[in-house]
């Protein structure tokens, strides 16, 4: 499990310091959190689908 966190560890502060302007910083933040939001959405959709399916049975 530690390997998983090491692979996805992003140093946002370093990227923000190297950013050419403020717009780049917004893109870095969105790009850093978007994969986790998408995965949470997929997990919820699977949960909701299975919950509805089990209620029909």
mmCIF file as Biopython writes it, N, C-alpha, C and O atoms, coordinates in Angstrom:
data_model
#
loop_
_atom_site.group_PDB
_atom_site.id
_atom_site.type_symbol
_atom_site.label_atom_id
_atom_site.label_alt_id
_atom_site.label_comp_id
_atom_site.label_asym_id
_atom_site.label_entity_id
_atom_site.label_seq_id
_atom_site.pdbx_PDB_ins_code
_atom_site.Cartn_x
_atom_site.Cartn_y
_atom_site.Cartn_z
_atom_site.occupancy
_atom_site.B_iso_or_equiv
_atom_site.auth_seq_id
_atom_site.auth_asym_id
_atom_site.pdbx_PDB_model_num
ATOM 1   N N  . UNK A ? 1  ? 0.815   -1.185  0.000   1.0 0.0 1  A 1 
ATOM 2   C CA . UNK A ? 1  ? 0.000   0.000   0.000   1.0 0.0 1  A 1 
ATOM 3   C C  . UNK A ? 1  ? 0.865   1.259   0.000   1.0 0.0 1  A 1 
ATOM 4   O O  . UNK A ? 1  ? 0.488   2.274   -0.584  1.0 0.0 1  A 1 
ATOM 5   N N  . UNK A ? 2  ? 2.014   1.193   0.648   1.0 0.0 2  A 1 
ATOM 6   C CA . UNK A ? 2  ? 2.900   2.349   0.651   1.0 0.0 2  A 1 
ATOM 7   C C  . UNK A ? 2  ? 3.412   2.673   -0.747  1.0 0.0 2  A 1 
ATOM 8   O O  . UNK A ? 2  ? 3.638   3.838   -1.076  1.0 0.0 2  A 1 
ATOM 9   N N  . UNK A ? 3  ? 3.594   1.649   -1.564  1.0 0.0 3  A 1 
ATOM 10  C CA . UNK A ? 3  ? 4.054   1.862   -2.927  1.0 0.0 3  A 1 
ATOM 11  C C  . UNK A ? 3  ? 3.021   2.669   -3.709  1.0 0.0 3  A 1 
ATOM 12  O O  . UNK A ? 3  ? 3.380   3.531   -4.511  1.0 0.0 3  A 1 
ATOM 13  N N  . UNK A ? 4  ? 1.746   2.391   -3.476  1.0 0.0 4  A 1 
ATOM 14  C CA . UNK A ? 4  ? 0.662   3.119   -4.139  1.0 0.0 4  A 1 
ATOM 15  C C  . UNK A ? 4  ? 0.754   4.615   -3.833  1.0 0.0 4  A 1 
ATOM 16  O O  . UNK A ? 4  ? 0.635   5.444   -4.735  1.0 0.0 4  A 1 
ATOM 17  N N  . UNK A ? 5  ? 0.966   4.957   -2.565  1.0 0.0 5  A 1 
ATOM 18  C CA . UNK A ? 5  ? 1.054   6.365   -2.176  1.0 0.0 5  A 1 
ATOM 19  C C  . UNK A ? 5  ? 2.314   7.020   -2.726  1.0 0.0 5  A 1 
ATOM 20  O O  . UNK A ? 5  ? 2.300   8.205   -3.058  1.0 0.0 5  A 1 
ATOM 21  N N  . UNK A ? 6  ? 3.388   6.273   -2.823  1.0 0.0 6  A 1 
ATOM 22  C CA . UNK A ? 6  ? 4.616   6.834   -3.368  1.0 0.0 6  A 1 
ATOM 23  C C  . UNK A ? 6  ? 4.481   7.125   -4.860  1.0 0.0 6  A 1 
ATOM 24  O O  . UNK A ? 6  ? 5.045   8.099   -5.359  1.0 0.0 6  A 1 
ATOM 25  N N  . UNK A ? 7  ? 3.735   6.286   -5.566  1.0 0.0 7  A 1 
ATOM 26  C CA . UNK A ? 7  ? 3.551   6.499   -6.996  1.0 0.0 7  A 1 
ATOM 27  C C  . UNK A ? 7  ? 2.708   7.728   -7.279  1.0 0.0 7  A 1 
ATOM 28  O O  . UNK A ? 7  ? 2.944   8.424   -8.267  1.0 0.0 7  A 1 
ATOM 29  N N  . UNK A ? 8  ? 1.726   8.007   -6.429  1.0 0.0 8  A 1 
ATOM 30  C CA . UNK A ? 8  ? 0.808   9.101   -6.679  1.0 0.0 8  A 1 
ATOM 31  C C  . UNK A ? 8  ? 1.106   10.350  -5.858  1.0 0.0 8  A 1 
ATOM 32  O O  . UNK A ? 8  ? 0.294   11.274  -5.819  1.0 0.0 8  A 1 
ATOM 33  N N  . UNK A ? 9  ? 2.242   10.384  -5.215  1.0 0.0 9  A 1 
ATOM 34  C CA . UNK A ? 9  ? 2.608   11.547  -4.426  1.0 0.0 9  A 1 
ATOM 35  C C  . UNK A ? 9  ? 3.040   12.670  -5.370  1.0 0.0 9  A 1 
ATOM 36  O O  . UNK A ? 9  ? 3.957   12.506  -6.174  1.0 0.0 9  A 1 
ATOM 37  N N  . UNK A ? 10 ? 2.371   13.794  -5.256  1.0 0.0 10 A 1 
ATOM 38  C CA . UNK A ? 10 ? 2.642   14.930  -6.120  1.0 0.0 10 A 1 
ATOM 39  C C  . UNK A ? 10 ? 3.084   16.091  -5.238  1.0 0.0 10 A 1 
ATOM 40  O O  . UNK A ? 10 ? 2.444   16.396  -4.231  1.0 0.0 10 A 1 
ATOM 41  N N  . UNK A ? 11 ? 4.165   16.725  -5.618  1.0 0.0 11 A 1 
ATOM 42  C CA . UNK A ? 11 ? 4.656   17.875  -4.867  1.0 0.0 11 A 1 
ATOM 43  C C  . UNK A ? 11 ? 4.071   19.142  -5.480  1.0 0.0 11 A 1 
ATOM 44  O O  . UNK A ? 11 ? 4.685   19.767  -6.345  1.0 0.0 11 A 1 
ATOM 45  N N  . UNK A ? 12 ? 2.885   19.512  -5.025  1.0 0.0 12 A 1 
ATOM 46  C CA . UNK A ? 12 ? 2.167   20.649  -5.582  1.0 0.0 12 A 1 
ATOM 47  C C  . UNK A ? 12 ? 2.903   21.952  -5.283  1.0 0.0 12 A 1 
ATOM 48  O O  . UNK A ? 12 ? 2.963   22.841  -6.133  1.0 0.0 12 A 1 
ATOM 49  N N  . UNK A ? 13 ? 3.458   22.068  -4.089  1.0 0.0 13 A 1 
ATOM 50  C CA . UNK A ? 13 ? 4.154   23.306  -3.734  1.0 0.0 13 A 1 
ATOM 51  C C  . UNK A ? 13 ? 5.332   23.578  -4.667  1.0 0.0 13 A 1 
ATOM 52  O O  . UNK A ? 13 ? 5.569   24.722  -5.056  1.0 0.0 13 A 1 
ATOM 53  N N  . UNK A ? 14 ? 6.062   22.535  -5.022  1.0 0.0 14 A 1 
ATOM 54  C CA . UNK A ? 14 ? 7.200   22.709  -5.933  1.0 0.0 14 A 1 
ATOM 55  C C  . UNK A ? 14 ? 6.717   23.152  -7.311  1.0 0.0 14 A 1 
ATOM 56  O O  . UNK A ? 14 ? 7.314   24.031  -7.932  1.0 0.0 14 A 1 
ATOM 57  N N  . UNK A ? 15 ? 5.641   22.543  -7.781  1.0 0.0 15 A 1 
ATOM 58  C CA . UNK A ? 15 ? 5.103   22.924  -9.087  1.0 0.0 15 A 1 
ATOM 59  C C  . UNK A ? 15 ? 4.575   24.359  -9.074  1.0 0.0 15 A 1 
ATOM 60  O O  . UNK A ? 15 ? 4.704   25.078  -10.064 1.0 0.0 15 A 1 
ATOM 61  N N  . UNK A ? 16 ? 3.986   24.772  -7.963  1.0 0.0 16 A 1 
ATOM 62  C CA . UNK A ? 16 ? 3.462   26.127  -7.864  1.0 0.0 16 A 1 
ATOM 63  C C  . UNK A ? 16 ? 4.589   27.158  -7.880  1.0 0.0 16 A 1 
ATOM 64  O O  . UNK A ? 16 ? 4.427   28.235  -8.453  1.0 0.0 16 A 1 
ATOM 65  N N  . UNK A ? 17 ? 5.728   26.844  -7.262  1.0 0.0 17 A 1 
ATOM 66  C CA . UNK A ? 17 ? 6.858   27.768  -7.254  1.0 0.0 17 A 1 
ATOM 67  C C  . UNK A ? 17 ? 7.475   27.901  -8.638  1.0 0.0 17 A 1 
ATOM 68  O O  . UNK A ? 17 ? 7.991   28.960  -8.994  1.0 0.0 17 A 1 
ATOM 69  N N  . UNK A ? 18 ? 7.420   26.830  -9.416  1.0 0.0 18 A 1 
ATOM 70  C CA . UNK A ? 18 ? 7.992   26.841  -10.755 1.0 0.0 18 A 1 
ATOM 71  C C  . UNK A ? 18 ? 7.005   27.325  -11.809 1.0 0.0 18 A 1 
ATOM 72  O O  . UNK A ? 18 ? 7.350   27.400  -12.988 1.0 0.0 18 A 1 
ATOM 73  N N  . UNK A ? 19 ? 5.784   27.655  -11.402 1.0 0.0 19 A 1 
ATOM 74  C CA . UNK A ? 19 ? 4.731   28.057  -12.343 1.0 0.0 19 A 1 
ATOM 75  C C  . UNK A ? 19 ? 5.065   29.401  -12.987 1.0 0.0 19 A 1 
ATOM 76  O O  . UNK A ? 19 ? 5.551   30.312  -12.317 1.0 0.0 19 A 1 
ATOM 77  N N  . UNK A ? 20 ? 4.805   29.518  -14.281 1.0 0.0 20 A 1 
ATOM 78  C CA . UNK A ? 20 ? 5.071   30.795  -14.958 1.0 0.0 20 A 1 
ATOM 79  C C  . UNK A ? 20 ? 4.070   31.895  -14.570 1.0 0.0 20 A 1 
ATOM 80  O O  . UNK A ? 20 ? 4.434   33.070  -14.545 1.0 0.0 20 A 1 
ATOM 81  N N  . UNK A ? 21 ? 2.821   31.532  -14.270 1.0 0.0 21 A 1 
ATOM 82  C CA . UNK A ? 21 ? 1.832   32.522  -13.847 1.0 0.0 21 A 1 
ATOM 83  C C  . UNK A ? 21 ? 0.739   31.849  -13.010 1.0 0.0 21 A 1 
ATOM 84  O O  . UNK A ? 21 ? 0.798   30.645  -12.762 1.0 0.0 21 A 1 
ATOM 85  N N  . UNK A ? 22 ? -0.256  32.626  -12.576 1.0 0.0 22 A 1 
ATOM 86  C CA . UNK A ? 22 ? -1.304  32.111  -11.694 1.0 0.0 22 A 1 
ATOM 87  C C  . UNK A ? 22 ? -2.224  31.106  -12.361 1.0 0.0 22 A 1 
ATOM 88  O O  . UNK A ? 22 ? -2.735  30.204  -11.696 1.0 0.0 22 A 1 
ATOM 89  N N  . UNK A ? 23 ? -2.444  31.239  -13.649 1.0 0.0 23 A 1 
ATOM 90  C CA . UNK A ? 23 ? -3.329  30.316  -14.360 1.0 0.0 23 A 1 
ATOM 91  C C  . UNK A ? 23 ? -2.754  28.901  -14.355 1.0 0.0 23 A 1 
ATOM 92  O O  . UNK A ? 23 ? -3.495  27.921  -14.276 1.0 0.0 23 A 1 
ATOM 93  N N  . UNK A ? 24 ? -1.468  28.809  -14.437 1.0 0.0 24 A 1 
ATOM 94  C CA . UNK A ? 24 ? -0.811  27.503  -14.401 1.0 0.0 24 A 1 
ATOM 95  C C  . UNK A ? 24 ? -1.053  26.825  -13.066 1.0 0.0 24 A 1 
ATOM 96  O O  . UNK A ? 24 ? -1.241  25.609  -13.010 1.0 0.0 24 A 1 
ATOM 97  N N  . UNK A ? 25 ? -1.050  27.595  -11.997 1.0 0.0 25 A 1 
ATOM 98  C CA . UNK A ? 25 ? -1.279  27.045  -10.660 1.0 0.0 25 A 1 
ATOM 99  C C  . UNK A ? 25 ? -2.663  26.435  -10.525 1.0 0.0 25 A 1 
ATOM 100 O O  . UNK A ? 25 ? -2.823  25.384  -9.904  1.0 0.0 25 A 1 
ATOM 101 N N  . UNK A ? 26 ? -3.659  27.084  -11.102 1.0 0.0 26 A 1 
ATOM 102 C CA . UNK A ? 26 ? -5.020  26.543  -11.063 1.0 0.0 26 A 1 
ATOM 103 C C  . UNK A ? 26 ? -5.065  25.215  -11.803 1.0 0.0 26 A 1 
ATOM 104 O O  . UNK A ? 26 ? -5.698  24.267  -11.338 1.0 0.0 26 A 1 
ATOM 105 N N  . UNK A ? 27 ? -4.407  25.141  -12.937 1.0 0.0 27 A 1 
ATOM 106 C CA . UNK A ? 27 ? -4.369  23.897  -13.703 1.0 0.0 27 A 1 
ATOM 107 C C  . UNK A ? 27 ? -3.669  22.779  -12.952 1.0 0.0 27 A 1 
ATOM 108 O O  . UNK A ? 27 ? -4.077  21.621  -13.044 1.0 0.0 27 A 1 
ATOM 109 N N  . UNK A ? 28 ? -2.625  23.108  -12.214 1.0 0.0 28 A 1 
ATOM 110 C CA . UNK A ? 28 ? -1.902  22.103  -11.436 1.0 0.0 28 A 1 
ATOM 111 C C  . UNK A ? 28 ? -2.802  21.540  -10.342 1.0 0.0 28 A 1 
ATOM 112 O O  . UNK A ? 28 ? -2.831  20.329  -10.121 1.0 0.0 28 A 1 
ATOM 113 N N  . UNK A ? 29 ? -3.530  22.410  -9.663  1.0 0.0 29 A 1 
ATOM 114 C CA . UNK A ? 29 ? -4.418  21.957  -8.589  1.0 0.0 29 A 1 
ATOM 115 C C  . UNK A ? 29 ? -5.531  21.085  -9.151  1.0 0.0 29 A 1 
ATOM 116 O O  . UNK A ? 29 ? -5.813  20.018  -8.605  1.0 0.0 29 A 1 
ATOM 117 N N  . UNK A ? 30 ? -6.161  21.518  -10.225 1.0 0.0 30 A 1 
ATOM 118 C CA . UNK A ? 30 ? -7.238  20.724  -10.834 1.0 0.0 30 A 1 
ATOM 119 C C  . UNK A ? 30 ? -6.693  19.391  -11.324 1.0 0.0 30 A 1 
ATOM 120 O O  . UNK A ? 30 ? -7.310  18.349  -11.102 1.0 0.0 30 A 1 
ATOM 121 N N  . UNK A ? 31 ? -5.565  19.417  -11.976 1.0 0.0 31 A 1 
ATOM 122 C CA . UNK A ? 31 ? -4.972  18.181  -12.490 1.0 0.0 31 A 1 
ATOM 123 C C  . UNK A ? 31 ? -4.523  17.228  -11.402 1.0 0.0 31 A 1 
ATOM 124 O O  . UNK A ? 31 ? -4.456  16.020  -11.625 1.0 0.0 31 A 1 
ATOM 125 N N  . UNK A ? 32 ? -4.215  17.751  -10.234 1.0 0.0 32 A 1 
ATOM 126 C CA . UNK A ? 32 ? -3.777  16.901  -9.130  1.0 0.0 32 A 1 
ATOM 127 C C  . UNK A ? 32 ? -4.949  16.200  -8.459  1.0 0.0 32 A 1 
ATOM 128 O O  . UNK A ? 32 ? -4.832  15.045  -8.051  1.0 0.0 32 A 1 
ATOM 129 N N  . UNK A ? 33 ? -6.059  16.882  -8.344  1.0 0.0 33 A 1 
ATOM 130 C CA . UNK A ? 33 ? -7.204  16.320  -7.620  1.0 0.0 33 A 1 
ATOM 131 C C  . UNK A ? 33 ? -8.213  15.630  -8.523  1.0 0.0 33 A 1 
ATOM 132 O O  . UNK A ? 33 ? -8.991  14.808  -8.038  1.0 0.0 33 A 1 
ATOM 133 N N  . UNK A ? 34 ? -8.232  15.928  -9.798  1.0 0.0 34 A 1 
ATOM 134 C CA . UNK A ? 34 ? -9.214  15.365  -10.706 1.0 0.0 34 A 1 
ATOM 135 C C  . UNK A ? 34 ? -9.200  13.838  -10.768 1.0 0.0 34 A 1 
ATOM 136 O O  . UNK A ? 34 ? -10.275 13.238  -10.752 1.0 0.0 34 A 1 
ATOM 137 N N  . UNK A ? 35 ? -8.046  13.178  -10.837 1.0 0.0 35 A 1 
ATOM 138 C CA . UNK A ? 35 ? -8.071  11.708  -10.880 1.0 0.0 35 A 1 
ATOM 139 C C  . UNK A ? 35 ? -8.740  11.084  -9.657  1.0 0.0 35 A 1 
ATOM 140 O O  . UNK A ? 35 ? -9.438  10.077  -9.780  1.0 0.0 35 A 1 
ATOM 141 N N  . UNK A ? 36 ? -8.534  11.671  -8.485  1.0 0.0 36 A 1 
ATOM 142 C CA . UNK A ? 36 ? -9.157  11.131  -7.279  1.0 0.0 36 A 1 
ATOM 143 C C  . UNK A ? 36 ? -10.658 11.362  -7.280  1.0 0.0 36 A 1 
ATOM 144 O O  . UNK A ? 36 ? -11.414 10.507  -6.818  1.0 0.0 36 A 1 
ATOM 145 N N  . UNK A ? 37 ? -11.097 12.492  -7.786  1.0 0.0 37 A 1 
ATOM 146 C CA . UNK A ? 37 ? -12.530 12.779  -7.865  1.0 0.0 37 A 1 
ATOM 147 C C  . UNK A ? 37 ? -13.199 11.823  -8.856  1.0 0.0 37 A 1 
ATOM 148 O O  . UNK A ? 37 ? -14.294 11.324  -8.598  1.0 0.0 37 A 1 
ATOM 149 N N  . UNK A ? 38 ? -12.551 11.574  -9.966  1.0 0.0 38 A 1 
ATOM 150 C CA . UNK A ? 38 ? -13.105 10.649  -10.962 1.0 0.0 38 A 1 
ATOM 151 C C  . UNK A ? 38 ? -13.190 9.233   -10.391 1.0 0.0 38 A 1 
ATOM 152 O O  . UNK A ? 38 ? -14.199 8.553   -10.575 1.0 0.0 38 A 1 
ATOM 153 N N  . UNK A ? 39 ? -12.148 8.786   -9.705  1.0 0.0 39 A 1 
ATOM 154 C CA . UNK A ? 39 ? -12.178 7.453   -9.101  1.0 0.0 39 A 1 
ATOM 155 C C  . UNK A ? 39 ? -13.268 7.344   -8.038  1.0 0.0 39 A 1 
ATOM 156 O O  . UNK A ? 39 ? -13.929 6.310   -7.938  1.0 0.0 39 A 1 
ATOM 157 N N  . UNK A ? 40 ? -13.462 8.391   -7.248  1.0 0.0 40 A 1 
ATOM 158 C CA . UNK A ? 40 ? -14.525 8.382   -6.245  1.0 0.0 40 A 1 
ATOM 159 C C  . UNK A ? 40 ? -15.886 8.321   -6.922  1.0 0.0 40 A 1 
ATOM 160 O O  . UNK A ? 40 ? -16.781 7.628   -6.438  1.0 0.0 40 A 1 
ATOM 161 N N  . UNK A ? 41 ? -16.059 9.024   -8.019  1.0 0.0 41 A 1 
ATOM 162 C CA . UNK A ? 41 ? -17.317 8.980   -8.770  1.0 0.0 41 A 1 
ATOM 163 C C  . UNK A ? 41 ? -17.598 7.604   -9.342  1.0 0.0 41 A 1 
ATOM 164 O O  . UNK A ? 41 ? -18.732 7.129   -9.296  1.0 0.0 41 A 1 
ATOM 165 N N  . UNK A ? 42 ? -16.577 6.964   -9.877  1.0 0.0 42 A 1 
ATOM 166 C CA . UNK A ? 42 ? -16.737 5.613   -10.419 1.0 0.0 42 A 1 
ATOM 167 C C  . UNK A ? 42 ? -17.085 4.634   -9.304  1.0 0.0 42 A 1 
ATOM 168 O O  . UNK A ? 42 ? -17.953 3.778   -9.475  1.0 0.0 42 A 1 
ATOM 169 N N  . UNK A ? 43 ? -16.410 4.759   -8.162  1.0 0.0 43 A 1 
ATOM 170 C CA . UNK A ? 43 ? -16.695 3.876   -7.029  1.0 0.0 43 A 1 
ATOM 171 C C  . UNK A ? 43 ? -18.129 4.061   -6.548  1.0 0.0 43 A 1 
ATOM 172 O O  . UNK A ? 43 ? -18.807 3.083   -6.232  1.0 0.0 43 A 1 
ATOM 173 N N  . UNK A ? 44 ? -18.596 5.304   -6.491  1.0 0.0 44 A 1 
ATOM 174 C CA . UNK A ? 44 ? -19.976 5.555   -6.059  1.0 0.0 44 A 1 
ATOM 175 C C  . UNK A ? 44 ? -20.969 4.987   -7.064  1.0 0.0 44 A 1 
ATOM 176 O O  . UNK A ? 44 ? -21.987 4.418   -6.670  1.0 0.0 44 A 1 
ATOM 177 N N  . UNK A ? 45 ? -20.686 5.134   -8.363  1.0 0.0 45 A 1 
ATOM 178 C CA . UNK A ? 45 ? -21.590 4.599   -9.386  1.0 0.0 45 A 1 
ATOM 179 C C  . UNK A ? 45 ? -21.695 3.078   -9.279  1.0 0.0 45 A 1 
ATOM 180 O O  . UNK A ? 45 ? -22.788 2.524   -9.401  1.0 0.0 45 A 1 
ATOM 181 N N  . UNK A ? 46 ? -20.580 2.407   -9.054  1.0 0.0 46 A 1 
ATOM 182 C CA . UNK A ? 46 ? -20.595 0.952   -8.896  1.0 0.0 46 A 1 
ATOM 183 C C  . UNK A ? 46 ? -21.375 0.566   -7.643  1.0 0.0 46 A 1 
ATOM 184 O O  . UNK A ? 46 ? -22.161 -0.381  -7.666  1.0 0.0 46 A 1 
ATOM 185 N N  . UNK A ? 47 ? -21.159 1.295   -6.553  1.0 0.0 47 A 1 
ATOM 186 C CA . UNK A ? 47 ? -21.889 1.040   -5.308  1.0 0.0 47 A 1 
ATOM 187 C C  . UNK A ? 47 ? -23.390 1.225   -5.515  1.0 0.0 47 A 1 
ATOM 188 O O  . UNK A ? 47 ? -24.187 0.381   -5.105  1.0 0.0 47 A 1 
ATOM 189 N N  . UNK A ? 48 ? -23.769 2.323   -6.146  1.0 0.0 48 A 1 
ATOM 190 C CA . UNK A ? 48 ? -25.188 2.614   -6.374  1.0 0.0 48 A 1 
ATOM 191 C C  . UNK A ? 48 ? -25.832 1.553   -7.267  1.0 0.0 48 A 1 
ATOM 192 O O  . UNK A ? 48 ? -26.948 1.107   -7.000  1.0 0.0 48 A 1 
ATOM 193 N N  . UNK A ? 49 ? -25.131 1.153   -8.324  1.0 0.0 49 A 1 
ATOM 194 C CA . UNK A ? 49 ? -25.638 0.123   -9.233  1.0 0.0 49 A 1 
ATOM 195 C C  . UNK A ? 49 ? -25.856 -1.191  -8.493  1.0 0.0 49 A 1 
ATOM 196 O O  . UNK A ? 49 ? -26.903 -1.820  -8.646  1.0 0.0 49 A 1 
ATOM 197 N N  . UNK A ? 50 ? -24.886 -1.609  -7.701  1.0 0.0 50 A 1 
ATOM 198 C CA . UNK A ? 50 ? -25.012 -2.869  -6.967  1.0 0.0 50 A 1 
ATOM 199 C C  . UNK A ? 50 ? -26.076 -2.796  -5.890  1.0 0.0 50 A 1 
ATOM 200 O O  . UNK A ? 50 ? -26.740 -3.797  -5.622  1.0 0.0 50 A 1 
ATOM 201 N N  . UNK A ? 51 ? -26.257 -1.656  -5.272  1.0 0.0 51 A 1 
ATOM 202 C CA . UNK A ? 51 ? -27.287 -1.492  -4.250  1.0 0.0 51 A 1 
ATOM 203 C C  . UNK A ? 51 ? -28.667 -1.606  -4.869  1.0 0.0 51 A 1 
ATOM 204 O O  . UNK A ? 51 ? -29.534 -2.285  -4.319  1.0 0.0 51 A 1 
ATOM 205 N N  . UNK A ? 52 ? -28.890 -0.953  -6.007  1.0 0.0 52 A 1 
ATOM 206 C CA . UNK A ? 52 ? -30.183 -1.055  -6.683  1.0 0.0 52 A 1 
ATOM 207 C C  . UNK A ? 52 ? -30.438 -2.471  -7.163  1.0 0.0 52 A 1 
ATOM 208 O O  . UNK A ? 52 ? -31.568 -2.956  -7.109  1.0 0.0 52 A 1 
ATOM 209 N N  . UNK A ? 53 ? -29.400 -3.130  -7.628  1.0 0.0 53 A 1 
ATOM 210 C CA . UNK A ? 53 ? -29.547 -4.490  -8.143  1.0 0.0 53 A 1 
ATOM 211 C C  . UNK A ? 53 ? -29.903 -5.458  -7.006  1.0 0.0 53 A 1 
ATOM 212 O O  . UNK A ? 53 ? -30.703 -6.373  -7.198  1.0 0.0 53 A 1 
ATOM 213 N N  . UNK A ? 54 ? -29.313 -5.256  -5.834  1.0 0.0 54 A 1 
ATOM 214 C CA . UNK A ? 54 ? -29.595 -6.157  -4.710  1.0 0.0 54 A 1 
ATOM 215 C C  . UNK A ? 54 ? -30.998 -5.898  -4.141  1.0 0.0 54 A 1 
ATOM 216 O O  . UNK A ? 54 ? -31.600 -6.816  -3.584  1.0 0.0 54 A 1 
ATOM 217 N N  . UNK A ? 55 ? -31.531 -4.690  -4.263  1.0 0.0 55 A 1 
ATOM 218 C CA . UNK A ? 55 ? -32.880 -4.401  -3.792  1.0 0.0 55 A 1 
ATOM 219 C C  . UNK A ? 55 ? -33.929 -5.039  -4.680  1.0 0.0 55 A 1 
ATOM 220 O O  . UNK A ? 55 ? -35.010 -5.382  -4.202  1.0 0.0 55 A 1 
ATOM 221 N N  . UNK A ? 56 ? -33.637 -5.209  -5.967  1.0 0.0 56 A 1 
ATOM 222 C CA . UNK A ? 56 ? -34.598 -5.838  -6.885  1.0 0.0 56 A 1 
ATOM 223 C C  . UNK A ? 56 ? -34.744 -7.328  -6.609  1.0 0.0 56 A 1 
ATOM 224 O O  . UNK A ? 56 ? -35.797 -7.905  -6.881  1.0 0.0 56 A 1 
ATOM 225 N N  . UNK A ? 57 ? -33.724 -7.946  -6.084  1.0 0.0 57 A 1 
ATOM 226 C CA . UNK A ? 57 ? -33.744 -9.398  -5.855  1.0 0.0 57 A 1 
ATOM 227 C C  . UNK A ? 57 ? -34.464 -9.762  -4.624  1.0 0.0 57 A 1 
ATOM 228 O O  . UNK A ? 57 ? -34.567 -10.944 -4.295  1.0 0.0 57 A 1 
#
